[in-house]
Amino acid sequence: MSALAAAIAVSFAALGASYGSSLIVKTTVEGIARQPELRGPLQTVMLIGIPLVEAVPILAVVVAFMIL
Amino acid sequence: MQEYQQMITRQKRWLFYYLIIVVVGTVATSFHSIFNGLLLGSVVSSFNLWLLQCRVQKLGEAVVKGKKTMGIGTIVRFTLIVLTLFIAETFAQYFHFFAVIAGIMTMYVVIMIDALLFQLKD
C-alpha cells in the first residue's frame, strides 16, 4: 500500500511538473522565435522558472522515499 | 545575452563558495554524516544547475538558428536525484538523509536568492 502511495505521489507531481515545464519552454521558444534579440532576458526567466517547477516533483520523490 | 551569462557566472560563484564552506565543515567539524550528506547533495545540485544552464543555452541557440534540440535534461536531473537519494538511504551511516535533501535543494535557494537580489532590482 505504501508503494502505491509513493507511486501516486511521484506520478502526479511529475505530471504537473511536465505540464508546467512544457508551458515555460513553449512560451520561451515562441518569444525567442519572434524576437531573437530578447534571447538573453527570456533565457534568464526560463532558467528561474524551470527550477521552481522542478522543485515540486523532487520534493515528491523525497516524500516517496520517506513513505517507502 | 550578456545578462544571462552574468547570471550563470554569479550562480556558479555562489555555489562554489557554498561548496567550499561545506568541504571545510566536513573536514574541520565532527558532524561528519551531516556535512557528508550536504556535500553529496550540493555536488549533485551543482551538476544539475550546470546541466540546466547548458541546456537552456543550447535551446536558445537552436531556436535562433532554426535547428532541433534534445529537451532540457529533465530526465537526467531526476534520475541523478533519485540515485542520490538511493545512495543516501543505502549508506545511512555515512550520509544524513535530510542533509542530502537540503544539499539537493541548494540549487533552488541559490537561483531564488540570485533572482531576488539581481533580477528584481533591475
Backbone of each chain as ProteinMPNN parsed JSONL, in Angstrom:
{"seq_chain_A": "MSALAAAIAVSFAALGASYGSSLIVKTTVEGIARQPELRGPLQTVMLIGIPLVEAVPILAVVVAFMIL", "coords_chain_A": {"N_chain_A": [[0.824, -1.213, 0.0], [1.978, 1.202, 0.747], [3.835, 1.513, -1.273], [2.184, 1.978, -3.428], [1.093, 4.429, -2.691], [3.403, 6.015, -2.751], [4.025, 5.829, -5.468], [1.796, 7.084, -6.615], [2.066, 9.659, -5.567], [4.53, 10.525, -6.712], [3.984, 10.247, -9.451], [1.808, 11.998, -9.998], [2.931, 14.426, -9.269], [5.01, 14.562, -11.124], [3.538, 14.668, -13.448], [2.226, 17.176, -13.246], [4.493, 18.824, -13.146], [5.689, 18.341, -15.61], [3.801, 19.405, -17.345], [3.869, 22.084, -16.531], [6.575, 22.727, -17.095], [6.553, 22.351, -19.836], [4.887, 24.419, -20.648], [6.439, 26.646, -19.931], [8.748, 26.305, -21.537], [7.605, 26.338, -24.063], [6.528, 28.951, -24.223], [8.898, 30.419, -24.005], [10.343, 29.572, -26.271], [8.647, 30.447, -28.313], [8.786, 33.206, -27.838], [11.528, 33.752, -28.282], [11.717, 33.008, -30.938], [10.105, 34.932, -32.126], [11.28, 37.38, -31.362], [14.45, 37.491, -31.619], [16.406, 39.085, -30.459], [15.733, 39.363, -27.857], [16.66, 37.178, -26.544], [18.427, 36.742, -24.357], [17.182, 37.908, -21.894], [14.843, 36.308, -21.959], [15.833, 33.704, -21.74], [16.928, 33.934, -19.216], [14.653, 34.27, -17.591], [13.495, 31.807, -18.094], [15.391, 30.102, -16.987], [15.059, 30.714, -14.331], [12.432, 29.991, -13.917], [12.07, 27.233, -14.582], [13.519, 25.608, -12.608], [11.928, 26.251, -10.389], [9.524, 24.99, -10.996], [10.414, 22.394, -11.159], [11.134, 21.774, -8.593], [8.974, 20.819, -7.179], [8.247, 18.052, -8.065], [10.65, 16.896, -7.237], [10.618, 17.19, -4.48], [8.424, 15.574, -4.096], [9.481, 13.096, -4.802], [11.256, 12.8, -2.699], [9.457, 12.634, -0.563], [8.225, 10.272, -1.329], [10.336, 8.462, -1.022], [10.55, 8.598, 1.717], [8.135, 7.534, 2.49], [8.326, 4.897, 1.598]], "CA_chain_A": [[0.0, 0.0, 0.0], [2.858, 2.381, 0.796], [4.441, 1.647, -2.602], [1.159, 2.6, -4.275], [1.018, 5.84, -2.294], [4.606, 6.67, -3.265], [3.903, 5.924, -6.927], [0.796, 8.116, -6.943], [2.646, 10.98, -5.243], [5.549, 10.896, -7.708], [3.443, 10.362, -10.805], [1.016, 13.22, -10.15], [3.85, 15.57, -9.237], [5.722, 14.59, -12.405], [2.563, 15.105, -14.457], [2.08, 18.628, -13.112], [5.75, 19.495, -13.483], [5.929, 18.258, -17.056], [2.901, 20.378, -17.965], [4.407, 23.42, -16.242], [7.809, 22.922, -17.855], [6.237, 22.486, -21.262], [4.358, 25.777, -20.856], [7.56, 27.603, -19.856], [9.602, 26.148, -22.722], [6.818, 26.773, -25.24], [6.476, 30.409, -24.245], [10.242, 30.938, -24.278], [10.694, 29.312, -27.681], [7.855, 31.379, -29.133], [9.328, 34.553, -27.656], [12.837, 33.875, -28.956], [11.496, 32.929, -32.388], [9.558, 36.211, -32.586], [12.258, 38.454, -31.155], [15.73, 36.857, -31.234], [17.249, 39.992, -29.669], [15.348, 39.215, -26.448], [17.028, 35.827, -26.12], [19.052, 36.772, -23.034], [16.185, 38.015, -20.833], [13.909, 35.165, -21.969], [16.555, 32.554, -21.172], [17.064, 34.181, -17.78], [13.364, 33.958, -16.963], [13.307, 30.356, -18.211], [16.287, 29.456, -16.019], [14.491, 30.889, -12.99], [11.122, 29.327, -13.839], [12.101, 25.764, -14.653], [13.807, 25.001, -11.295], [10.793, 26.402, -9.472], [8.562, 23.946, -11.335], [11.012, 21.073, -10.913], [11.312, 21.523, -7.157], [7.818, 20.083, -6.661], [8.417, 16.588, -8.175], [11.807, 16.432, -6.454], [10.131, 17.016, -3.11], [7.543, 14.405, -4.12], [10.363, 11.922, -4.77], [11.749, 12.701, -1.32], [8.339, 12.12, 0.25], [8.042, 8.87, -1.699], [11.411, 7.694, -0.363], [10.262, 8.528, 3.156], [6.987, 6.632, 2.665], [8.743, 3.502, 1.356]], "C_chain_A": [[0.863, 1.27, 0.0], [3.529, 2.606, -0.557], [3.465, 2.33, -3.561], [1.056, 4.098, -3.977], [2.214, 6.61, -2.841], [4.507, 6.867, -4.773], [2.916, 7.006, -7.332], [1.372, 9.509, -6.701], [3.621, 11.419, -6.321], [4.922, 11.128, -9.075], [2.626, 11.633, -10.992], [1.899, 14.465, -10.127], [4.594, 15.693, -10.56], [4.807, 15.075, -13.528], [2.42, 16.633, -14.435], [3.329, 19.361, -13.542], [6.014, 19.451, -14.976], [5.04, 19.247, -17.809], [3.441, 21.801, -17.773], [5.656, 23.707, -17.041], [7.51, 23.131, -19.331], [5.692, 23.872, -21.57], [5.493, 26.807, -20.878], [8.406, 27.534, -21.129], [8.883, 26.645, -23.971], [6.809, 28.295, -25.345], [7.841, 31.008, -24.585], [10.615, 30.76, -25.742], [9.927, 30.245, -28.612], [8.423, 32.795, -29.066], [10.638, 34.742, -28.385], [12.652, 33.853, -30.469], [10.949, 34.247, -32.931], [10.589, 37.324, -32.514], [13.582, 37.857, -30.699], [16.622, 37.761, -30.388], [16.911, 39.918, -28.183], [15.738, 37.853, -25.885], [17.587, 35.785, -24.689], [18.044, 36.869, -21.904], [15.222, 36.826, -20.784], [14.571, 33.914, -21.392], [16.715, 32.709, -19.663], [15.776, 33.813, -17.046], [13.104, 32.453, -16.991], [14.158, 29.628, -17.171], [15.792, 29.654, -14.589], [13.211, 30.065, -12.844], [11.184, 27.823, -13.788], [12.487, 25.12, -13.312], [12.664, 25.144, -10.3], [9.755, 25.319, -9.72], [9.11, 22.571, -10.941], [11.167, 20.751, -9.432], [10.177, 20.669, -6.6], [7.962, 18.563, -6.843], [9.617, 16.058, -7.403], [11.398, 16.24, -5.002], [9.181, 15.823, -3.03], [8.353, 13.11, -4.088], [10.908, 11.702, -3.355], [10.671, 12.123, -0.408], [8.11, 10.641, -0.045], [9.101, 7.976, -1.051], [11.135, 7.558, 1.121], [9.086, 7.602, 3.429], [7.438, 5.186, 2.574], [9.542, 2.921, 2.53]], "O_chain_A": [[0.535, 2.265, -0.646], [3.767, 3.748, -0.951], [3.859, 3.147, -4.394], [0.947, 4.922, -4.885], [2.063, 7.726, -3.336], [4.854, 7.926, -5.297], [3.161, 7.758, -8.275], [1.195, 10.419, -7.512], [3.555, 12.553, -6.797], [5.273, 12.077, -9.776], [2.733, 12.286, -12.03], [1.66, 15.427, -10.856], [4.789, 16.799, -11.063], [5.234, 15.792, -14.433], [2.487, 17.289, -15.474], [3.256, 20.389, -14.216], [6.511, 20.422, -15.547], [5.47, 19.855, -18.79], [3.469, 22.606, -18.704], [5.802, 24.792, -17.604], [8.123, 23.969, -19.993], [5.99, 24.443, -22.619], [5.517, 27.71, -21.715], [8.74, 28.559, -21.723], [9.483, 27.292, -24.828], [7.05, 28.857, -26.413], [7.939, 31.971, -25.346], [11.137, 31.677, -26.376], [10.483, 30.769, -29.578], [8.531, 33.49, -30.076], [10.849, 35.766, -29.034], [13.331, 34.576, -31.198], [11.276, 34.645, -34.049], [10.759, 38.103, -33.452], [13.812, 37.729, -29.496], [17.498, 37.272, -29.675], [17.698, 40.353, -27.342], [15.203, 37.425, -24.862], [17.251, 34.892, -23.912], [18.032, 36.006, -21.026], [14.828, 36.385, -19.704], [13.946, 33.159, -20.648], [16.644, 31.728, -18.922], [15.802, 33.136, -16.019], [12.564, 31.89, -16.038], [13.708, 28.664, -16.551], [16.083, 28.831, -13.721], [12.94, 29.509, -11.779], [10.438, 27.193, -13.037], [11.834, 24.159, -12.907], [12.45, 24.266, -9.464], [9.171, 24.786, -8.776], [8.379, 21.706, -10.459], [11.314, 19.587, -9.059], [10.378, 19.89, -5.669], [7.813, 17.832, -5.863], [9.613, 14.909, -6.961], [11.779, 15.258, -4.366], [9.136, 15.136, -2.01], [7.965, 12.144, -3.43], [11.006, 10.57, -2.881], [10.935, 11.241, 0.409], [7.838, 9.852, 0.86], [8.8, 6.875, -0.589], [11.445, 6.531, 1.724], [9.035, 6.955, 4.475], [7.005, 4.341, 3.358], [9.961, 1.765, 2.48]]}, "seq_chain_B": "MQEYQQMITRQKRWLFYYLIIVVVGTVATSFHSIFNGLLLGSVVSSFNLWLLQCRVQKLGEAVVKGKKTMGIGTIVRFTLIVLTLFIAETFAQYFHFFAVIAGIMTMYVVIMIDALLFQLKD", "coords_chain_B": {"N_chain_B": [[21.71, 38.756, -23.906], [24.123, 38.975, -22.62], [23.314, 39.428, -20.053], [22.291, 36.964, -19.284], [24.623, 35.379, -19.285], [26.011, 36.669, -17.247], [24.362, 36.064, -15.089], [24.635, 33.269, -14.965], [27.357, 33.071, -14.31], [27.373, 34.314, -11.79], [25.722, 32.558, -10.304], [27.221, 30.182, -10.421], [29.464, 31.019, -9.01], [28.398, 31.568, -6.428], [27.562, 28.972, -5.712], [30.011, 27.681, -5.725], [31.364, 28.949, -3.593], [29.68, 28.086, -1.532], [30.1, 25.325, -1.651], [32.777, 25.216, -0.874], [32.544, 26.045, 1.8], [31.045, 23.912, 2.816], [32.821, 21.776, 2.409], [34.906, 22.534, 4.099], [33.498, 22.4, 6.505], [33.015, 19.639, 6.559], [35.588, 18.618, 6.86], [36.632, 19.958, 9.093], [34.844, 19.879, 11.263], [33.027, 17.833, 13.675], [30.657, 16.803, 12.847], [30.199, 14.66, 10.886], [28.453, 12.981, 9.299], [26.318, 14.66, 8.694], [27.546, 16.803, 7.275], [28.725, 15.317, 5.236], [26.426, 14.42, 3.908], [25.355, 16.903, 3.148], [27.391, 17.686, 1.412], [27.311, 15.693, -0.589], [24.687, 16.094, -1.628], [24.958, 18.763, -2.456], [26.938, 18.642, -4.43], [25.656, 17.12, -6.393], [23.552, 18.857, -6.88], [24.932, 21.076, -7.88], [25.916, 20.008, -10.267], [23.477, 19.536, -11.54], [22.519, 22.142, -11.834], [24.467, 23.213, -13.538], [24.029, 21.583, -15.774], [21.404, 22.323, -16.445], [21.8, 25.032, -17.074], [23.489, 24.796, -19.325], [21.81, 23.391, -21.089], [19.642, 25.148, -21.418], [20.927, 27.255, -22.648], [21.725, 25.972, -25.035], [19.229, 25.414, -26.09], [18.24, 27.987, -26.624], [20.107, 28.815, -28.581], [19.55, 26.922, -30.559], [16.932, 27.577, -31.247], [17.253, 30.136, -32.315], [18.899, 29.578, -34.513], [17.284, 27.911, -35.903], [17.396, 25.171, -35.589], [17.043, 21.71, -34.417], [16.618, 20.487, -31.046], [17.54, 18.431, -28.175], [15.517, 18.342, -25.818], [15.547, 19.54, -22.33], [17.002, 18.222, -20.448], [15.653, 17.146, -18.235], [15.048, 14.49, -17.463], [17.545, 13.35, -16.958], [18.345, 14.899, -14.783], [16.382, 14.282, -12.845], [16.819, 11.527, -12.599], [19.405, 11.499, -11.554], [18.928, 12.677, -9.072], [17.187, 10.845, -7.852], [18.923, 8.674, -7.754], [20.868, 9.715, -6.031], [19.352, 9.995, -3.668], [18.805, 7.332, -3.238], [21.389, 6.339, -2.759], [21.901, 7.764, -0.412], [20.026, 6.645, 1.276], [20.796, 3.986, 1.299], [23.439, 4.009, 2.306], [23.174, 4.912, 5.025], [24.611, 5.289, 7.332], [26.719, 6.895, 6.709], [25.737, 9.12, 5.389], [23.586, 11.699, 6.228], [20.143, 11.669, 5.851], [18.286, 13.835, 5.612], [20.06, 15.921, 5.407], [21.17, 15.43, 2.926], [18.933, 15.956, 1.35], [18.63, 18.673, 1.904], [21.001, 19.553, 0.725], [20.514, 18.938, -1.964], [18.528, 20.769, -2.488], [19.903, 23.101, -2.611], [20.526, 24.341, -5.056], [18.102, 25.5, -5.859], [17.687, 27.366, -3.884], [19.892, 29.045, -4.305], [19.322, 29.986, -6.902], [16.913, 31.348, -6.44], [17.639, 33.315, -4.529], [19.526, 34.731, -6.01], [17.873, 35.625, -8.092], [16.1, 37.242, -6.656], [17.829, 39.176, -5.644], [19.136, 40.314, -7.884], [17.559, 40.293, -10.271], [15.059, 41.429, -9.638], [15.882, 43.864, -8.831], [16.579, 45.25, -11.107]], "CA_chain_B": [[22.579, 37.581, -23.832], [25.148, 39.244, -21.614], [22.665, 39.306, -18.737], [22.213, 35.525, -18.98], [25.984, 34.932, -18.942], [26.339, 37.211, -15.919], [23.617, 35.306, -14.08], [25.282, 31.954, -14.859], [28.618, 33.244, -13.574], [27.048, 34.588, -10.378], [25.216, 31.332, -9.664], [28.355, 29.263, -10.254], [30.325, 31.542, -7.951], [27.747, 31.325, -5.133], [27.602, 27.528, -5.417], [31.402, 27.338, -5.422], [31.619, 29.389, -2.214], [28.927, 27.202, -0.635], [30.788, 24.02, -1.627], [33.989, 25.372, -0.053], [32.12, 26.064, 3.207], [30.641, 22.556, 3.192], [34.032, 20.947, 2.495], [35.576, 22.922, 5.351], [32.702, 21.819, 7.59], [33.227, 18.188, 6.569], [36.933, 18.299, 7.347], [37.006, 20.587, 10.356], [33.938, 19.648, 12.39], [32.8, 16.417, 13.994], [29.337, 16.399, 12.32], [30.597, 14.12, 9.585], [27.367, 12.467, 8.457], [25.525, 15.794, 8.205], [28.279, 17.523, 6.226], [28.84, 14.411, 4.082], [25.148, 14.493, 3.205], [25.278, 18.217, 2.492], [28.348, 17.704, 0.302], [26.766, 14.847, -1.672], [23.554, 16.794, -2.24], [25.395, 20.003, -3.112], [27.652, 18.303, -5.67], [24.625, 16.743, -7.378], [22.813, 20.072, -7.191], [25.784, 21.904, -8.75], [25.911, 19.4, -11.596], [22.151, 19.77, -12.12], [22.432, 23.549, -12.25], [25.324, 23.358, -14.722], [23.338, 20.93, -16.891], [20.267, 23.155, -16.832], [22.308, 26.237, -17.743], [23.962, 24.419, -20.672], [20.693, 23.009, -21.959], [18.862, 26.347, -21.76], [21.747, 27.972, -23.638], [21.644, 25.265, -26.319], [17.872, 25.58, -26.602], [18.176, 29.326, -27.208], [20.88, 28.821, -29.833], [18.851, 26.108, -31.562], [15.754, 28.315, -31.728], [17.716, 31.247, -33.164], [19.434, 29.052, -35.778], [16.271, 27.086, -36.557], [17.744, 23.757, -35.517], [16.314, 20.942, -33.407], [17.412, 20.184, -29.857], [17.033, 17.278, -27.427], [14.991, 18.618, -24.489], [16.344, 20.368, -21.415], [17.723, 17.382, -19.486], [14.868, 16.884, -17.013], [15.132, 13.073, -17.081], [18.879, 13.144, -16.367], [18.374, 15.538, -13.459], [15.565, 13.497, -11.91], [17.497, 10.247, -12.358], [20.52, 11.761, -10.635], [18.411, 12.952, -7.721], [16.699, 9.569, -7.309], [20.125, 7.883, -7.444], [21.466, 10.295, -4.82], [18.525, 9.629, -2.511], [19.004, 5.887, -3.029], [22.703, 6.202, -2.099], [21.785, 8.282, 0.955], [19.244, 5.702, 2.085], [21.561, 2.735, 1.429], [24.578, 4.243, 3.206], [22.631, 5.862, 6.013], [25.578, 5.545, 8.412], [27.657, 7.93, 6.255], [25.04, 10.318, 4.905], [22.331, 12.059, 6.89], [19.177, 11.736, 4.748], [17.729, 15.184, 5.461], [21.148, 16.797, 4.945], [21.253, 15.229, 1.477], [17.805, 16.696, 0.748], [18.981, 20.108, 1.986], [22.027, 19.792, -0.287], [19.886, 18.918, -3.296], [17.722, 21.982, -2.628], [20.79, 24.275, -2.658], [20.409, 24.975, -6.373], [16.892, 26.319, -5.917], [17.912, 28.508, -2.986], [20.82, 29.953, -4.984], [18.616, 30.634, -8.017], [15.91, 32.277, -5.915], [18.302, 34.469, -3.92], [20.105, 35.495, -7.108], [16.787, 36.307, -8.804], [15.564, 38.306, -5.809], [18.813, 40.242, -5.465], [19.606, 40.984, -9.097], [16.547, 40.473, -11.321], [14.014, 42.339, -9.201], [16.483, 45.183, -8.648], [16.65, 45.942, -12.404]], "C_chain_B": [[23.623, 37.732, -22.737], [24.59, 39.06, -20.208], [22.564, 37.834, -18.312], [23.582, 34.98, -18.56], [26.389, 35.42, -17.559], [25.634, 36.425, -14.828], [24.242, 33.929, -13.866], [26.55, 32.055, -14.019], [28.357, 33.469, -12.087], [26.615, 33.32, -9.662], [26.344, 30.332, -9.427], [29.247, 29.712, -9.103], [29.723, 31.287, -6.571], [27.82, 29.853, -4.757], [29.019, 27.083, -5.055], [31.753, 27.735, -3.99], [30.928, 28.453, -1.224], [29.613, 25.843, -0.518], [32.056, 24.093, -0.775], [33.626, 25.343, 1.43], [31.761, 24.659, 3.671], [31.854, 21.632, 3.325], [34.8, 21.26, 3.777], [34.831, 22.342, 6.545], [32.898, 20.323, 7.695], [34.559, 17.84, 7.211], [37.122, 18.764, 8.792], [36.087, 20.253, 11.528], [33.73, 18.149, 12.611], [31.426, 15.927, 13.509], [29.514, 15.784, 10.93], [29.413, 13.701, 8.725], [26.527, 13.611, 7.889], [26.26, 16.509, 7.068], [28.548, 16.637, 5.012], [27.574, 14.451, 3.237], [24.992, 15.797, 2.465], [26.182, 18.269, 1.273], [27.823, 16.888, -0.879], [25.63, 15.571, -2.401], [23.991, 18.031, -2.998], [26.129, 19.725, -4.411], [26.647, 17.929, -6.761], [23.847, 17.982, -7.822], [23.621, 20.985, -8.13], [25.793, 21.347, -10.168], [24.572, 19.651, -12.297], [22.013, 21.2, -12.62], [23.259, 23.779, -13.513], [24.632, 22.771, -15.963], [22.174, 21.775, -17.39], [20.727, 24.409, -17.575], [22.76, 25.922, -19.166], [22.792, 24.133, -21.604], [19.838, 24.211, -22.362], [19.602, 27.164, -22.816], [21.627, 27.319, -25.017], [20.269, 25.411, -26.942], [17.724, 26.941, -27.279], [18.901, 29.404, -28.539], [20.142, 28.075, -30.94], [17.644, 26.841, -32.126], [16.18, 29.423, -32.674], [18.18, 30.733, -34.52], [18.444, 28.168, -36.525], [16.601, 25.605, -36.575], [16.87, 23.049, -34.489], [17.225, 20.685, -32.216], [16.739, 19.071, -29.048], [16.637, 17.684, -26.005], [15.894, 19.479, -23.625], [16.925, 19.536, -20.28], [16.974, 17.052, -18.213], [15.044, 15.441, -16.534], [16.475, 12.781, -16.408], [18.917, 13.705, -14.955], [17.573, 14.725, -12.44], [16.241, 12.168, -11.577], [18.644, 10.418, -11.375], [20.028, 11.959, -9.215], [17.898, 11.667, -7.076], [17.884, 8.684, -6.911], [20.799, 8.391, -6.164], [20.679, 9.903, -3.577], [18.681, 8.143, -2.195], [20.339, 5.642, -2.313], [22.601, 6.643, -0.639], [21.029, 7.303, 1.851], [20.031, 4.404, 2.314], [22.704, 2.888, 2.432], [24.185, 5.261, 4.267], [23.619, 6.167, 7.124], [26.569, 6.646, 8.028], [26.961, 9.242, 5.892], [23.742, 10.522, 5.677], [21.297, 12.355, 5.795], [18.67, 13.164, 4.527], [18.805, 16.201, 5.04], [21.325, 16.654, 3.43], [20.134, 16.004, 0.77], [18.104, 18.202, 0.767], [20.042, 20.461, 0.948], [21.445, 19.836, -1.681], [19.116, 20.213, -3.54], [18.583, 23.254, -2.729], [20.61, 25.081, -3.941], [19.227, 25.942, -6.425], [17.042, 27.557, -5.033], [18.816, 29.535, -3.659], [20.109, 30.709, -6.102], [17.633, 31.683, -7.501], [16.558, 33.514, -5.311], [18.907, 35.359, -5.001], [19.03, 36.291, -7.848], [16.256, 37.466, -7.971], [16.542, 39.475, -5.721], [19.057, 41.019, -6.758], [18.527, 41.22, -10.154], [15.507, 41.509, -10.901], [14.553, 43.76, -9.034], [16.46, 45.993, -9.943], [15.292, 46.507, -12.816]], "O_chain_B": [[23.964, 36.783, -22.031], [25.283, 38.604, -19.298], [22.731, 37.503, -17.139], [23.686, 34.216, -17.6], [27.024, 34.695, -16.793], [26.212, 36.146, -13.777], [24.368, 33.47, -12.73], [26.79, 31.234, -13.134], [29.03, 32.892, -11.234], [27.072, 33.033, -8.556], [26.419, 29.711, -8.367], [29.727, 28.892, -8.32], [30.419, 30.851, -5.654], [28.109, 29.52, -3.607], [29.21, 26.224, -4.195], [32.365, 26.957, -3.258], [31.509, 28.072, -0.208], [29.701, 25.275, 0.57], [32.376, 23.154, -0.045], [34.309, 24.699, 2.228], [32.12, 24.253, 4.777], [31.914, 20.805, 4.235], [35.285, 20.354, 4.455], [35.45, 21.85, 7.488], [32.942, 19.782, 8.8], [34.659, 16.899, 7.999], [37.699, 18.05, 9.612], [36.513, 20.338, 12.68], [34.197, 17.317, 11.833], [31.069, 14.77, 13.731], [29.036, 16.324, 9.933], [29.368, 14.03, 7.539], [26.076, 13.547, 6.745], [25.672, 16.788, 6.024], [28.596, 17.13, 3.885], [27.635, 14.509, 2.009], [24.559, 15.825, 1.313], [25.812, 18.815, 0.234], [27.881, 17.333, -2.026], [25.615, 15.648, -3.629], [23.458, 18.324, -4.068], [25.978, 20.463, -5.384], [26.769, 18.365, -7.905], [23.526, 18.132, -9.001], [23.069, 21.587, -9.051], [25.693, 22.091, -11.143], [24.534, 19.942, -13.492], [21.46, 21.443, -13.693], [22.814, 24.452, -14.443], [24.643, 23.364, -17.042], [21.975, 21.929, -18.595], [20.127, 24.803, -18.575], [22.464, 26.668, -20.1], [22.776, 24.569, -22.755], [19.365, 24.292, -23.495], [18.998, 27.693, -23.749], [21.452, 27.999, -26.029], [20.138, 25.52, -28.161], [17.157, 27.044, -28.366], [18.394, 29.976, -29.504], [20.102, 28.513, -32.09], [17.353, 26.752, -33.319], [15.554, 29.635, -33.712], [17.906, 31.347, -35.551], [18.719, 27.724, -37.64], [16.153, 24.868, -37.454], [16.072, 23.672, -33.788], [18.449, 20.667, -32.351], [15.549, 18.799, -29.203], [17.376, 17.386, -25.067], [16.866, 20.066, -24.1], [17.303, 20.089, -19.248], [17.593, 16.71, -17.206], [15.175, 15.198, -15.335], [16.536, 12.058, -15.414], [19.45, 13.076, -14.041], [18.024, 14.506, -11.315], [16.241, 11.733, -10.426], [18.838, 9.596, -10.48], [20.637, 11.467, -8.265], [18.141, 11.423, -5.894], [17.857, 8.029, -5.87], [21.242, 7.605, -5.327], [21.258, 9.525, -2.559], [18.689, 7.745, -1.03], [20.412, 4.841, -1.381], [23.138, 5.991, 0.256], [21.347, 7.149, 3.03], [19.946, 3.799, 3.383], [22.918, 2.031, 3.289], [24.788, 6.328, 4.385], [23.492, 7.19, 7.796], [27.188, 7.26, 8.898], [27.519, 10.326, 6.063], [22.908, 9.621, 5.763], [21.536, 13.186, 4.919], [18.628, 13.645, 3.395], [18.501, 17.208, 4.4], [21.594, 17.634, 2.737], [20.355, 16.625, -0.269], [17.867, 18.908, -0.213], [19.996, 21.539, 0.356], [21.834, 20.674, -2.495], [19.058, 20.7, -4.669], [18.054, 24.351, -2.91], [20.551, 26.31, -3.928], [19.33, 27.047, -6.957], [16.589, 28.646, -5.383], [18.556, 30.737, -3.602], [20.268, 31.922, -6.238], [17.533, 32.775, -8.06], [16.098, 34.633, -5.54], [18.819, 36.585, -4.928], [19.225, 37.457, -8.191], [15.99, 38.545, -8.5], [16.127, 40.634, -5.724], [19.173, 42.245, -6.734], [18.565, 42.228, -10.86], [15.115, 42.362, -11.697], [13.8, 44.733, -9.087], [16.344, 47.219, -9.927], [15.174, 47.118, -13.878]]}, "name": "protein", "num_of_chains": 2, "seq": "MSALAAAIAVSFAALGASYGSSLIVKTTVEGIARQPELRGPLQTVMLIGIPLVEAVPILAVVVAFMILMQEYQQMITRQKRWLFYYLIIVVVGTVATSFHSIFNGLLLGSVVSSFNLWLLQCRVQKLGEAVVKGKKTMGIGTIVRFTLIVLTLFIAETFAQYFHFFAVIAGIMTMYVVIMIDALLFQLKD"}
